[in-house]
Amino acid sequence: MSQRIDQINELLKREVSEILLKERTFDRNVLVTVTRVETTMNLAEAKVFISVLPEDQRRDILRSLRKDIYLIQQKLNKKLFLRKIPKIVFYEEKSVEQAARIEELISEVHKKDK
């Protein structure tokens, strides 16, 4: 079952990314990326993690996506041929930010050692 969930995660990631690319209009200098998808084993829900650059636009973009979730879900439902299509929920991707912070701390430690 885990392999099946992994396949569904990749499918949802690709399809949601395509919907956002083709159906949504963001400011010219804003980059919105679907970084990963985590689907529950019963296919009830899919957490779609979004990364936004520049970071100061993140809250506005997530608010906009959450507001339009019904339309995005409808488009997804029409594109997929699954018996049960998970309900998508958008989340802010924090692992990229956390990785950058860890890298920054490691760099500071190396500078202190020199």
Z-matrix of the N, CA and C atoms (Angstrom, degrees):
N
C 1 1.455
C 2 1.528 1 111.32
N 3 1.313 2 116.90 1 -33.29
C 4 1.462 3 120.90 2 -178.60
C 5 1.530 4 111.41 3 -61.34
N 6 1.324 5 116.54 4 -40.29
C 7 1.463 6 119.79 5 178.72
C 8 1.533 7 110.03 6 -64.43
N 9 1.307 8 116.87 7 -38.09
C 10 1.465 9 121.63 8 178.29
C 11 1.537 10 110.43 9 -63.49
N 12 1.324 11 116.74 10 -43.97
C 13 1.467 12 121.22 11 178.24
C 14 1.529 13 110.04 12 -62.86
N 15 1.333 14 116.92 13 -41.30
C 16 1.469 15 120.43 14 177.67
C 17 1.523 16 110.95 15 -60.02
N 18 1.320 17 116.81 16 -41.54
C 19 1.460 18 121.00 17 178.70
C 20 1.533 19 111.15 18 -65.38
N 21 1.317 20 116.11 19 -41.29
C 22 1.463 21 120.16 20 178.55
C 23 1.522 22 110.15 21 -65.92
N 24 1.340 23 117.05 22 -40.18
C 25 1.465 24 120.54 23 177.18
C 26 1.523 25 111.03 24 -58.58
N 27 1.312 26 117.31 25 -46.00
C 28 1.468 27 121.40 26 179.50
C 29 1.527 28 111.52 27 -65.13
N 30 1.317 29 116.41 28 -41.08
C 31 1.463 30 120.92 29 178.23
C 32 1.533 31 110.57 30 -62.05
N 33 1.320 32 116.05 31 -47.40
C 34 1.468 33 119.88 32 179.51
C 35 1.523 34 111.44 33 -63.95
N 36 1.312 35 116.82 34 -40.48
C 37 1.469 36 120.97 35 178.76
C 38 1.529 37 109.99 36 -59.33
N 39 1.318 38 116.20 37 -47.54
C 40 1.464 39 121.22 38 -178.87
C 41 1.528 40 111.27 39 -64.71
N 42 1.323 41 117.03 40 -45.14
C 43 1.470 42 120.49 41 -176.03
C 44 1.530 43 112.23 42 -71.27
N 45 1.327 44 117.59 43 -41.61
C 46 1.460 45 119.59 44 178.30
C 47 1.528 46 109.66 45 -65.49
N 48 1.333 47 116.69 46 -40.29
C 49 1.468 48 120.31 47 177.45
C 50 1.522 49 110.69 48 -59.13
N 51 1.306 50 116.06 49 -43.63
C 52 1.467 51 120.58 50 -179.85
C 53 1.537 52 111.46 51 -65.40
N 54 1.315 53 116.36 52 -40.70
C 55 1.468 54 120.03 53 177.70
C 56 1.524 55 110.00 54 -62.16
N 57 1.329 56 116.80 55 -45.11
C 58 1.467 57 119.92 56 -179.84
C 59 1.525 58 111.23 57 -64.90
N 60 1.315 59 116.70 58 -36.73
C 61 1.460 60 121.05 59 -179.25
C 62 1.532 61 111.48 60 -69.22
N 63 1.326 62 116.19 61 -45.27
C 64 1.458 63 119.95 62 -173.34
C 65 1.519 64 115.02 63 -92.15
N 66 1.313 65 117.56 64 -28.65
C 67 1.457 66 120.63 65 -171.78
C 68 1.528 67 113.74 66 -104.49
N 69 1.315 68 117.64 67 -17.97
C 70 1.462 69 120.97 68 -176.51
C 71 1.513 70 110.09 69 -109.91
N 72 1.315 71 115.79 70 147.01
C 73 1.451 72 121.29 71 176.77
C 74 1.522 73 107.98 72 -116.47
N 75 1.325 74 114.88 73 120.66
C 76 1.460 75 121.04 74 177.06
C 77 1.523 76 107.81 75 -112.06
N 78 1.328 77 116.52 76 164.44
C 79 1.457 78 119.96 77 175.74
C 80 1.521 79 109.57 78 -54.47
N 81 1.295 80 115.34 79 153.25
C 82 1.465 81 121.68 80 -175.32
C 83 1.528 82 113.09 81 -58.26
N 84 1.315 83 117.81 82 -37.41
C 85 1.460 84 121.39 83 -175.68
C 86 1.524 85 113.13 84 -97.80
N 87 1.327 86 117.84 85 23.14
C 88 1.461 87 121.93 86 -179.57
C 89 1.525 88 108.96 87 -114.44
N 90 1.331 89 114.92 88 131.38
C 91 1.461 90 121.28 89 177.25
C 92 1.518 91 108.44 90 -112.29
N 93 1.330 92 116.55 91 120.51
C 94 1.456 93 122.60 92 179.78
C 95 1.521 94 107.72 93 -114.68
N 96 1.348 95 115.78 94 126.06
C 97 1.460 96 121.05 95 -176.12
C 98 1.519 97 110.65 96 -130.34
N 99 1.325 98 116.64 97 135.27
C 100 1.458 99 121.24 98 170.34
C 101 1.522 100 105.81 99 -85.36
N 102 1.336 101 116.87 100 113.92
C 103 1.461 102 120.29 101 -174.67
C 104 1.525 103 112.81 102 -89.01
N 105 1.333 104 116.88 103 -35.55
C 106 1.467 105 120.10 104 179.31
C 107 1.518 106 108.87 105 -165.50
N 108 1.333 107 114.40 106 164.75
C 109 1.459 108 121.86 107 177.17
C 110 1.524 109 107.43 108 -134.30
N 111 1.318 110 115.73 109 136.15
C 112 1.464 111 121.68 110 177.37
C 113 1.527 112 107.94 111 -123.55
N 114 1.320 113 115.43 112 110.97
C 115 1.461 114 121.75 113 -178.51
C 116 1.517 115 109.87 114 -100.85
N 117 1.331 116 116.67 115 138.95
C 118 1.454 117 120.39 116 176.52
C 119 1.526 118 109.53 117 -68.93
N 120 1.324 119 116.37 118 156.38
C 121 1.470 120 121.28 119 -176.91
C 122 1.531 121 112.35 120 -61.52
N 123 1.336 122 117.27 121 -31.21
C 124 1.464 123 119.57 122 -179.64
C 125 1.531 124 112.67 123 -88.71
N 126 1.330 125 116.81 124 6.29
C 127 1.466 126 123.94 125 178.54
C 128 1.528 127 113.43 126 61.93
N 129 1.326 128 117.18 127 23.71
C 130 1.460 129 119.81 128 179.35
C 131 1.519 130 111.83 129 -76.92
N 132 1.342 131 116.75 130 -35.63
C 133 1.455 132 120.36 131 -174.38
C 134 1.523 133 110.72 132 -143.70
N 135 1.313 134 114.88 133 146.69
C 136 1.461 135 121.87 134 175.32
C 137 1.518 136 108.20 135 -127.58
N 138 1.318 137 116.19 136 118.68
C 139 1.463 138 121.44 137 176.10
C 140 1.522 139 107.45 138 -84.03
N 141 1.323 140 116.13 139 119.87
C 142 1.458 141 122.44 140 -179.66
C 143 1.523 142 107.27 141 -106.56
N 144 1.337 143 115.89 142 114.78
C 145 1.457 144 121.13 143 -177.14
C 146 1.518 145 109.90 144 -92.91
N 147 1.341 146 114.71 145 129.33
C 148 1.461 147 122.25 146 -173.82
C 149 1.526 148 109.89 147 -116.87
N 150 1.324 149 115.22 148 134.15
C 151 1.463 150 122.11 149 172.87
C 152 1.524 151 107.53 150 -110.63
N 153 1.337 152 115.82 151 137.03
C 154 1.468 153 120.57 152 -177.60
C 155 1.523 154 108.94 153 -129.43
N 156 1.314 155 115.91 154 130.90
C 157 1.461 156 121.96 155 173.38
C 158 1.518 157 107.81 156 -124.68
N 159 1.285 158 119.87 157 132.79
C 160 1.456 159 129.06 158 -0.96
C 161 1.532 160 110.74 159 -71.75
N 162 1.325 161 114.52 160 152.42
C 163 1.458 162 121.01 161 -173.95
C 164 1.523 163 113.72 162 -61.46
N 165 1.322 164 118.26 163 -27.43
C 166 1.467 165 119.84 164 -178.57
C 167 1.536 166 112.07 165 -68.73
N 168 1.320 167 117.70 166 -11.64
C 169 1.468 168 122.58 167 177.66
C 170 1.532 169 112.36 168 -92.53
N 171 1.331 170 116.48 169 -7.56
C 172 1.469 171 121.87 170 -171.59
C 173 1.530 172 113.43 171 -55.48
N 174 1.313 173 116.73 172 -50.72
C 175 1.475 174 119.94 173 -176.63
C 176 1.527 175 111.87 174 -62.28
N 177 1.324 176 116.02 175 -42.70
C 178 1.470 177 119.62 176 -179.72
C 179 1.526 178 111.48 177 -64.54
N 180 1.320 179 116.29 178 -42.33
C 181 1.469 180 120.32 179 -179.75
C 182 1.525 181 110.06 180 -65.38
N 183 1.328 182 117.34 181 -46.59
C 184 1.471 183 120.06 182 179.55
C 185 1.524 184 111.15 183 -62.42
N 186 1.305 185 117.07 184 -39.95
C 187 1.468 186 120.78 185 177.82
C 188 1.532 187 109.58 186 -61.65
N 189 1.316 188 116.52 187 -43.42
C 190 1.458 189 121.24 188 179.82
C 191 1.534 190 111.46 189 -64.61
N 192 1.328 191 116.51 190 -42.82
C 193 1.470 192 119.96 191 179.17
C 194 1.525 193 111.06 192 -65.11
N 195 1.309 194 116.21 193 -41.96
C 196 1.467 195 119.88 194 179.79
C 197 1.524 196 111.10 195 -66.01
N 198 1.323 197 116.23 196 -34.52
C 199 1.464 198 120.64 197 178.07
C 200 1.530 199 110.56 198 -66.01
N 201 1.322 200 116.46 199 -37.13
C 202 1.465 201 121.96 200 -177.06
C 203 1.532 202 113.33 201 -97.49
N 204 1.317 203 116.81 202 17.43
C 205 1.464 204 120.39 203 -174.54
C 206 1.528 205 112.05 204 -59.83
N 207 1.315 206 117.74 205 -35.59
C 208 1.459 207 120.76 206 -178.84
C 209 1.526 208 110.99 207 -62.33
N 210 1.333 209 117.03 208 -45.53
C 211 1.469 210 120.73 209 179.64
C 212 1.527 211 111.46 210 -66.48
N 213 1.331 212 116.34 211 -40.56
C 214 1.471 213 120.69 212 178.92
C 215 1.524 214 109.57 213 -64.64
N 216 1.336 215 116.76 214 -42.82
C 217 1.465 216 121.08 215 178.81
C 218 1.528 217 110.58 216 -62.30
N 219 1.324 218 117.38 217 -41.20
C 220 1.470 219 121.16 218 178.57
C 221 1.525 220 111.07 219 -60.17
N 222 1.322 221 116.69 220 -45.23
C 223 1.464 222 120.77 221 179.68
C 224 1.529 223 110.56 222 -63.25
N 225 1.314 224 115.68 223 -40.43
C 226 1.462 225 120.96 224 178.39
C 227 1.527 226 110.58 225 -64.53
N 228 1.312 227 116.40 226 -43.34
C 229 1.468 228 120.59 227 179.98
C 230 1.526 229 111.69 228 -60.80
N 231 1.331 230 117.36 229 -36.14
C 232 1.461 231 121.30 230 179.99
C 233 1.534 232 111.78 231 -72.57
N 234 1.341 233 116.83 232 -28.93
C 235 1.460 234 120.81 233 -175.54
C 236 1.520 235 113.37 234 -84.12
N 237 1.330 236 117.16 235 -29.35
C 238 1.461 237 120.55 236 -172.31
C 239 1.517 238 111.85 237 -95.99
N 240 1.319 239 114.48 238 146.74
C 241 1.456 240 121.41 239 177.38
C 242 1.521 241 109.02 240 -116.20
N 243 1.329 242 114.83 241 65.19
C 244 1.460 243 121.56 242 178.10
C 245 1.522 244 107.98 243 -114.79
N 246 1.318 245 116.01 244 149.76
C 247 1.459 246 119.69 245 178.03
C 248 1.530 247 110.14 246 -62.06
N 249 1.332 248 115.37 247 -44.13
C 250 1.459 249 120.43 248 178.98
C 251 1.527 250 108.08 249 -127.65
N 252 1.313 251 116.80 250 121.87
C 253 1.465 252 121.41 251 -179.91
C 254 1.518 253 107.98 252 -101.88
N 255 1.337 254 116.81 253 123.04
C 256 1.463 255 119.62 254 -177.85
C 257 1.529 256 112.29 255 -64.47
N 258 1.310 257 115.21 256 150.55
C 259 1.460 258 122.21 257 173.33
C 260 1.528 259 106.49 258 -76.57
N 261 1.327 260 117.21 259 125.62
C 262 1.463 261 119.53 260 -178.73
C 263 1.527 262 110.47 261 -88.66
N 264 1.331 263 113.25 262 144.98
C 265 1.459 264 122.01 263 177.32
C 266 1.519 265 106.48 264 -135.81
N 267 1.325 266 117.26 265 129.78
C 268 1.461 267 120.96 266 -178.18
C 269 1.530 268 110.90 267 -88.89
N 270 1.338 269 114.85 268 136.63
C 271 1.460 270 122.55 269 177.32
C 272 1.520 271 109.11 270 -130.43
N 273 1.297 272 114.61 271 152.53
C 274 1.460 273 121.85 272 176.05
C 275 1.523 274 108.75 273 -77.18
N 276 1.315 275 116.61 274 131.41
C 277 1.471 276 120.96 275 177.82
C 278 1.518 277 108.60 276 -80.23
N 279 1.296 278 115.90 277 116.40
C 280 1.462 279 120.48 278 -178.25
C 281 1.515 280 112.42 279 -105.51
N 282 1.312 281 118.69 280 -15.66
C 283 1.466 282 120.34 281 -176.18
C 284 1.523 283 111.61 282 -65.88
N 285 1.332 284 118.48 283 -33.22
C 286 1.460 285 121.35 284 178.30
C 287 1.527 286 109.11 285 -66.06
N 288 1.315 287 115.97 286 -44.41
C 289 1.454 288 121.25 287 178.77
C 290 1.529 289 110.82 288 -64.38
N 291 1.320 290 116.41 289 -41.46
C 292 1.463 291 120.77 290 179.49
C 293 1.524 292 110.71 291 -65.93
N 294 1.317 293 117.53 292 -40.26
C 295 1.461 294 121.23 293 178.45
C 296 1.527 295 110.90 294 -63.65
N 297 1.325 296 116.56 295 -39.64
C 298 1.466 297 120.37 296 177.97
C 299 1.523 298 110.57 297 -64.72
N 300 1.322 299 117.01 298 -39.67
C 301 1.464 300 121.11 299 179.14
C 302 1.530 301 111.04 300 -66.13
N 303 1.321 302 117.35 301 -41.57
C 304 1.471 303 121.51 302 177.46
C 305 1.522 304 110.11 303 -62.45
N 306 1.326 305 116.34 304 -43.25
C 307 1.468 306 121.13 305 178.44
C 308 1.522 307 110.47 306 -61.46
N 309 1.316 308 116.55 307 -40.61
C 310 1.463 309 121.53 308 178.41
C 311 1.538 310 110.79 309 -63.15
N 312 1.322 311 117.21 310 -43.55
C 313 1.466 312 121.54 311 179.17
C 314 1.531 313 111.60 312 -64.92
N 315 1.316 314 116.73 313 -40.88
C 316 1.470 315 120.91 314 178.25
C 317 1.525 316 109.86 315 -63.59
N 318 1.324 317 115.87 316 -41.32
C 319 1.465 318 120.32 317 178.34
C 320 1.528 319 110.82 318 -61.88
N 321 1.321 320 116.97 319 -41.89
C 322 1.472 321 121.09 320 178.19
C 323 1.536 322 111.40 321 -62.84
N 324 1.307 323 117.01 322 -40.70
C 325 1.462 324 121.21 323 178.89
C 326 1.516 325 110.25 324 -64.14
N 327 1.329 326 117.78 325 -42.35
C 328 1.464 327 120.97 326 178.34
C 329 1.533 328 111.71 327 -64.20
N 330 1.306 329 116.80 328 -36.97
C 331 1.472 330 120.45 329 178.70
C 332 1.522 331 110.06 330 -66.24
N 333 1.321 332 118.56 331 -38.11
C 334 1.460 333 122.97 332 179.81
C 335 1.532 334 111.37 333 -68.85
N 336 1.335 335 116.25 334 -32.26
C 337 1.463 336 121.08 335 -179.00
C 338 1.539 337 111.62 336 -71.53
N 339 1.298 338 117.41 337 -23.45
C 340 1.475 339 121.05 338 -175.97
C 341 1.463 340 111.97 339 -83.39
